[in-house]
Amino acid sequence: MSLTGTAFFVLCVALVPVVVAGMLLAWNRVPGPPAARVSARVAMVVLGQAAAVLAVLVWVNNTYGLYESWSDLMGDNGQVRMNAAGPDAAGAPLAASSAARHLRFSPAKGGALKTDATGPRSGITGTIEVWLPPQYDQPAYRNRRFPVVELLPGFPGSPGAWFGAMGAGHEMTALIRSHQVPPMILVAPKMNVLGRVDPGCADVPGHSLTSTWLGADVPALIGYNFRVLPGPRHWATMGYSAGAYCAVNLALHHPRQFRAAVSLSGYNAPESPLVTRDPALNRANNPYLELRDAKRQPGVVLLMAGSYQDSDTVFAAKSLLGVLRHPGTSRLMTIAKGGHNTAVWKAMEPAALIWISQQTAR
């Protein structure tokens, strides 16, 4: 039974009244001495509370897209294989066989396609979910290539949250039908490749090359398997919360891959202990310091979004935009109400996708 499926949620909700009814029926029928009866009644109360808490936790998980599957919940949501060879001295990608690059996809939530792939440079094996616009398979578009938006979840979080709780595929379909955006491909790769340990969206020696996986391997694999427009002019990245920080950090570290980045309720400094314990790594993955101290800033544009009820996100957004020397089409987007949650990010999503389409159009 799926962790995020309707059946499991309904079962958890239905369990609450069943447990309460059983407790009421058994309350005065517990046999034995007084100590045994008290112990049994305490156990029944605890069981009733546990059932209620379980229902709430499942609702929270489904609403915020924290864990997409049982394996995610148990921490088995990523495999890291440190490639002994690594990239060559010039940083060029390792050669990958045609069979390794050709991916097989299966249907996933929200109209997406899903596969597991191994990055030839990072050595990371992770899930990649892809949403194709309706036009992709239409005869009139058979020779057409499409812009790409790489989507990143928060921490904890999984790729499927973008097509489940965030409803990105449904939002894109509506925007395409209303002619507010052209057809674009959405790609959601696994960001949290170390299970319950935050990888920090960085290349951390001895742990994982997460930045290389997200910024080099995933685009290369997508480019090999789908008709996508090449070059940073047609690629953008977007994330919420920890994924928002990662989206900006990726664009700054991989400006030859991404031209635009969207931060929905993000922050500017790394929070992963794997990154912050190394001063040099910490500084190299702080977007604010990267931009402020750069002799020549990368040619990326940013959409920084936050909620005034989640005031730190607005402060972070304004701070980052404030150090851009040539902001171009970079923008600040704010909403008055809402905390750090999926409802806020979904409210921001349409405007963010429209802005991305304006940056990645032909």
C-alpha positions in Angstrom: 0.0 0.0 0.0 1.4 3.4 -1.0 2.5 5.7 1.7 0.9 8.7 0.0 -2.0 6.9 -1.5 -5.6 7.7 -0.7 -6.3 4.2 0.6 -3.6 4.4 3.3 -4.8 7.9 4.4 -8.4 6.7 4.6 -7.4 3.6 6.6 -5.5 5.8 9.1 -8.4 8.2 9.5 -10.9 5.3 9.9 -8.6 3.7 12.5 -9.2 6.5 14.9 -12.9 6.0 15.6 -12.5 2.3 15.6 -9.8 2.5 18.3 -11.9 4.9 20.3 -15.0 2.7 20.1 -13.0 -0.3 21.1 -11.6 1.6 24.1 -15.1 2.7 25.2 -16.4 -0.9 25.0 -13.5 -2.4 26.8 -13.0 0.3 29.4 -15.1 -1.3 32.2 -14.6 -4.9 31.1 -10.8 -5.2 31.7 -10.4 -8.2 34.1 -7.7 -8.6 36.8 -6.5 -6.7 39.9 -6.6 -2.9 40.0 -3.0 -2.4 38.9 -3.6 -4.5 35.8 -6.8 -2.7 34.9 -5.1 0.7 35.3 -2.2 -0.4 33.1 -4.6 -1.7 30.4 -6.6 1.5 30.4 -3.4 3.6 30.1 -2.4 1.4 27.2 -5.8 2.0 25.5 -5.4 5.7 25.9 -1.9 5.6 24.4 -3.2 3.5 21.5 -6.0 6.0 20.8 -3.6 8.9 20.9 -1.2 7.0 18.6 -3.9 6.4 16.1 -4.9 10.1 16.0 -1.2 11.2 15.7 -0.7 8.7 12.9 -3.6 10.2 10.9 -2.3 13.7 11.4 1.3 12.7 10.4 0.1 11.0 7.2 -1.9 14.1 6.4 1.1 16.4 7.0 3.3 14.1 4.9 0.8 14.1 2.0 0.3 17.9 2.2 4.0 18.9 2.4 5.4 16.1 0.2 8.0 15.1 2.8 8.3 11.3 2.0 7.0 9.9 -1.2 7.4 6.2 -0.4 8.1 3.7 2.4 11.7 3.5 1.3 12.0 7.3 1.5 10.6 7.2 5.1 13.0 4.5 6.1 15.9 6.4 4.8 16.6 4.1 1.8 16.0 6.9 -0.7 19.3 7.1 -2.5 22.4 5.1 -3.4 25.8 6.7 -3.6 28.5 4.9 -5.4 31.7 6.9 -5.3 33.2 6.5 -8.8 36.8 5.4 -8.4 37.9 7.1 -11.6 36.0 10.3 -11.2 36.0 13.1 -13.8 39.2 13.6 -15.7 41.6 16.4 -14.8 39.8 18.8 -17.0 36.4 18.0 -15.5 35.1 16.3 -18.6 32.3 13.8 -18.2 33.3 10.1 -18.0 32.3 8.1 -21.0 29.0 6.2 -20.5 27.8 3.4 -22.6 24.7 3.9 -24.8 22.9 1.3 -22.7 23.7 3.2 -19.5 22.5 6.5 -20.9 19.3 5.1 -22.4 16.7 5.1 -19.6 13.5 3.1 -19.3 10.6 5.0 -17.7 7.4 3.8 -16.0 4.3 5.8 -15.2 4.3 7.8 -11.9 2.0 10.2 -10.0 0.6 13.3 -11.6 1.2 12.2 -15.2 5.0 12.0 -14.8 7.4 9.2 -15.9 9.8 7.7 -13.5 13.2 5.9 -13.7 16.3 5.2 -11.7 19.6 6.3 -13.2 23.3 6.5 -12.4 25.2 9.6 -13.1 28.5 8.9 -14.9 30.4 11.7 -13.2 28.9 11.7 -9.7 28.4 8.0 -9.3 25.0 8.7 -7.7 22.1 6.5 -8.4 18.8 8.2 -7.9 15.2 8.6 -9.1 14.4 11.0 -11.9 10.8 11.9 -12.7 9.9 13.6 -16.0 6.7 15.3 -17.0 6.2 15.8 -20.8 3.8 18.4 -22.2 0.9 17.0 -24.2 2.5 18.4 -27.4 5.6 16.2 -27.0 4.0 13.2 -28.8 1.8 15.2 -31.2 2.7 14.9 -34.9 3.0 18.7 -35.3 5.7 18.7 -32.7 7.7 15.6 -33.8 10.7 17.7 -34.7 10.4 20.2 -31.9 12.7 20.5 -29.0 11.6 21.9 -25.6 12.9 24.0 -22.8 13.5 22.3 -19.5 12.8 23.2 -15.8 14.6 21.1 -13.2 12.5 20.9 -10.0 14.0 20.4 -6.5 12.0 19.5 -3.3 12.8 20.5 0.2 14.5 18.4 2.9 13.2 15.9 3.6 11.4 15.5 0.3 11.3 13.5 -2.8 11.0 14.2 -6.6 7.4 12.9 -6.7 6.3 15.7 -4.4 6.4 18.1 -7.4 3.9 16.0 -9.3 1.9 15.0 -6.2 1.5 17.7 -3.5 2.7 20.5 -5.7 0.7 19.5 -8.8 3.3 20.9 -11.2 2.1 18.8 -14.1 -1.5 19.9 -13.7 -0.4 23.6 -13.3 1.7 23.4 -16.5 -1.2 21.8 -18.4 -3.5 24.7 -17.4 -0.9 27.3 -18.3 -0.2 25.8 -21.7 -3.9 25.6 -22.5 -4.4 29.2 -21.6 -1.4 30.2 -23.7 0.4 31.7 -20.8 3.4 29.5 -21.3 4.8 27.5 -24.2 5.2 23.7 -23.7 8.1 22.9 -21.4 9.5 19.7 -20.0 9.6 19.3 -16.2 12.4 17.2 -14.6 12.4 16.3 -10.9 15.6 14.4 -9.8 16.3 13.0 -6.4 18.1 15.8 -4.4 18.3 14.1 -1.0 20.7 11.3 -2.1 22.0 10.5 1.4 18.7 9.4 2.9 18.1 11.2 6.2 21.4 13.1 5.9 21.2 16.4 4.2 23.7 16.4 1.3 23.7 20.2 1.2 23.3 20.4 -2.6 27.1 20.4 -2.8 30.0 18.3 -3.9 31.2 17.0 -0.5 34.4 14.9 -0.8 34.0 11.5 0.7 30.2 11.7 0.8 28.4 12.6 -2.4 28.8 14.8 -5.5 25.3 16.1 -5.3 26.0 19.3 -7.3 27.5 17.3 -10.1 24.6 14.9 -10.1 22.0 17.7 -10.3 23.9 20.1 -12.5 25.7 17.8 -14.9 24.6 14.2 -14.8 20.8 14.8 -14.8 20.8 17.3 -17.7 23.1 15.0 -19.7 20.8 12.0 -19.1 17.7 14.0 -20.0 19.3 15.4 -23.1 20.1 11.9 -24.2 16.6 10.6 -23.7 14.4 13.5 -24.7 14.1 16.2 -27.3 15.3 19.1 -25.3 16.8 22.5 -26.3 20.5 22.6 -25.5 22.4 25.4 -23.7 21.6 27.4 -20.6 19.3 29.8 -22.5 16.7 27.1 -22.4 17.2 25.5 -19.0 16.0 26.7 -15.6 15.9 25.3 -12.1 13.3 25.9 -9.4 12.9 24.7 -5.8 11.1 25.3 -2.6 12.6 25.6 0.9 15.9 23.7 0.9 15.3 23.0 -2.8 15.0 26.8 -3.4 18.5 27.3 -1.9 19.7 24.4 -4.1 18.2 25.9 -7.2 20.1 29.1 -6.9 23.3 27.4 -5.8 23.1 25.1 -8.8 22.6 28.0 -11.2 25.6 29.8 -9.8 27.8 26.6 -9.9 26.6 25.5 -13.4 26.0 28.7 -15.4 26.7 26.8 -18.6 23.7 24.6 -17.9 21.1 26.9 -16.3 20.3 30.6 -17.1 17.4 31.1 -14.7 16.7 30.0 -11.1 13.6 30.3 -9.0 13.7 30.3 -5.2 10.4 29.7 -3.4 10.9 30.5 0.3 14.6 29.8 0.2 17.6 30.8 2.2 21.1 31.9 1.2 23.6 30.0 3.4 24.1 26.2 3.5 22.6 24.4 6.5 23.9 20.9 6.0 26.5 20.0 8.7 28.4 18.2 5.9 29.0 21.6 4.3 29.1 24.0 7.2 31.8 22.1 9.1 34.3 22.9 6.2 34.8 26.7 6.1 36.0 26.6 2.5 33.1 24.4 1.3 30.7 26.5 3.4 31.8 29.7 1.7 31.8 28.2 -1.7 28.2 27.1 -1.4 26.8 30.4 0.0 25.0 32.1 -2.9 25.1 35.5 -1.2 28.8 35.4 -0.7 29.4 33.9 -4.1 27.6 36.8 -5.8 28.9 39.5 -3.5 32.6 38.5 -3.8 32.6 37.4 -7.4 34.9 39.5 -9.7 32.6 38.6 -12.5 29.1 37.4 -11.6 27.6 34.5 -13.7 25.0 35.6 -16.3 22.0 34.1 -14.5 18.7 35.7 -13.6 16.8 35.0 -10.4 13.2 35.0 -9.3 13.3 35.2 -5.5 10.0 34.6 -3.7 8.9 34.7 -0.1 6.0 35.3 2.2 5.8 38.1 4.7 4.5 35.7 7.3 7.6 33.7 6.7 9.7 36.9 6.9 13.1 35.3 6.8 12.4 34.2 3.3 11.6 37.8 2.1 14.8 39.1 3.8 16.9 36.4 2.1 15.3 37.1 -1.3 15.9 40.9 -1.0 19.5 40.3 0.2 20.4 38.1 -2.7 18.8 40.4 -5.3 20.6 43.3 -3.6 24.1 42.0 -4.6 23.3 41.4 -8.2 25.3 44.0 -10.3 23.3 43.4 -13.5 19.9 42.1 -12.4 18.4 42.1 -15.8 15.0 40.3 -15.6 15.6 39.2 -12.0 12.6 39.8 -9.8 11.3 39.7 -6.3 7.9 38.0 -5.7 6.1 38.2 -2.4 2.8 37.2 -0.9 1.2 38.7 2.2 0.0 35.7 4.0 1.1 32.1 4.5 3.9 30.3 6.3 6.6 27.8 5.2 4.3 25.3 3.5 3.0 23.7 0.3 0.0 26.0 0.1 2.3 29.0 -0.2 4.5 27.4 -2.8 1.6 26.3 -4.9 0.3 29.8 -4.8 3.6 31.0 -6.2 4.0 28.3 -8.7 1.9 29.7 -11.7 3.7 33.1 -11.7 7.1 31.3 -11.3 6.4 29.1 -14.3 5.3 32.1 -16.4 8.5 33.9 -15.5 10.6 30.9 -16.3 9.0 30.6 -19.7 9.9 34.2 -20.5 13.6 33.4 -19.7 13.8 30.1 -21.6 11.8 30.9 -24.7 13.4 30.4 -28.1 
